[in-house]
Amino acid sequence: MSEKKNIARAAGVLGFATILSRIMGMVRDMVVSRLFGAGFATDAFFAAFQIPNMLRRFFAEGALTSAFVPTFSECYTRRGEEEARELANTCFTMLTIVMAGITLLGICFSPLIVRLMFPGFAAAPSKLELTVLLNRLMFPYIFFVSLVALCMGILNTLRHFFTPAISTVFLNISMILCALLLHSFFAVPIVSLAVGVLVGGFLQLILQLPVLWRMGFRVRPRFAFRDPAVRRIALLMGPSVFGVGVYYLNLTVGNILASLLPQGSVSYLYYAQRLFEFPQGIFTVSVAQAVLPSMSRQAAAGEIDQLKDSLRFGLRLTLFITIPAMAGLMVAATPIFSLLFMGGEFDAAKAQQCGRALVFYSAGLSFVAMVRVLAPAFYALKDTRTPVITAFIAFVANLLFSLLLMGPMLHAGLALASSLSALVNMLLLLYLLRRKIGPFGGRDILMVSLRGVIAALPAIYATHLILGAIDWSMPARKMLKAGLLGGGVAAAVALYFAVSLCLRSPEAGEAAGLLRRKLSRR
């Protein structure tokens, strides 16, 4: 099977598993919004959850994956399965010790961490106290999910993608069940969500271990911390924290600044981020996770031309999918919140405020997607310095944009600042990667972008007409709203695909060919 087909197949598996996870995540957020709304308690929970979640994105899914996968792939390719198994056991042992220490420190210093990260909560002592309590309850989540990320790196290198991707379903199910069944047992009902996070993290880890055992990687203690490969991973992780995690750091900065804005701002940004991450998690992360093992193997073998080919394919696929997703989210932002969240403690005004944030987050979807594919290309080439430099510049840009825009635009300005900083990061990475490895199909990538924009225009117009048929601030009428939103999405997808075929888009042609082959086999 060609490397392109491997990447496409892996991205498809990851996308399918992630769709299930994101649907459950959407159900979870609907339950949370109905039970707790958007205000005092949700601000405290989302702020408290932001801290272990930020560490998860930086260290687990970001730095650990980007540092471990290239090194583990090289070890597996050049030194064989036995040595790769020993390296995996050493990393698992070391990570267990380190994350246990970080978890204990996080619990002990929660009051200080919360005060530093959310200074605006100091004006409301009861909110600050609740945030500290919730953060202490949820901090062990980073311990479990870091080990999950290590398991994911091993399994992805072995071309097993489904189990790690599907594991987040159990986190969402745990949070939903705990919120529904346990909220009445606590003096502060939202504590039930924190319990759900802790249980969900444990379930995610337990799910990975039997799969590793079946594939010959039985987790055992091994204390060979002086292994050169372990030291290389540790050295790569430091820069990777910033290089891969800058987008999430920017979101964190936005939430910190949002604590200084009117009550509910933290919640508006959180709900918008969740919907924004729906297409990002399904498509962007799927492609990035699928292409990283391929680029790592090619870099280890010195196959730079093949690496360029994988990178170009990953970028083209990412743009073909994210451009219409970006346009669709911007047009349908408020209707989505009206259908999925409005009701109970979540009224039309809150749906509109969340919709404003989603519009400006969505403007940067393709930029974020490109960064998620470009940055790992540097790590596959053992270059940790360049992504750190570009990430730092993007971080400074985000801070400046945030301070400039949060006054006139409030929380929506913080969302726009995140998108603008992602654009800065993407442009820098494109330029510097071209200088490092030479041209890798910039004209093809530009043509995919142009065809995507042209094909998206009629899709946007059709969706706008369909969604304009009713007033989305009306309560209830869920069936009508669902029909119109579903019809708008279906029309947009059909138009985008049809126009893409007329424009002779290779990606649309490949998708049509794949569909024809599947139908003919059936």
Beta strands, then each sheet from edge to edge (+ up, - down):
end
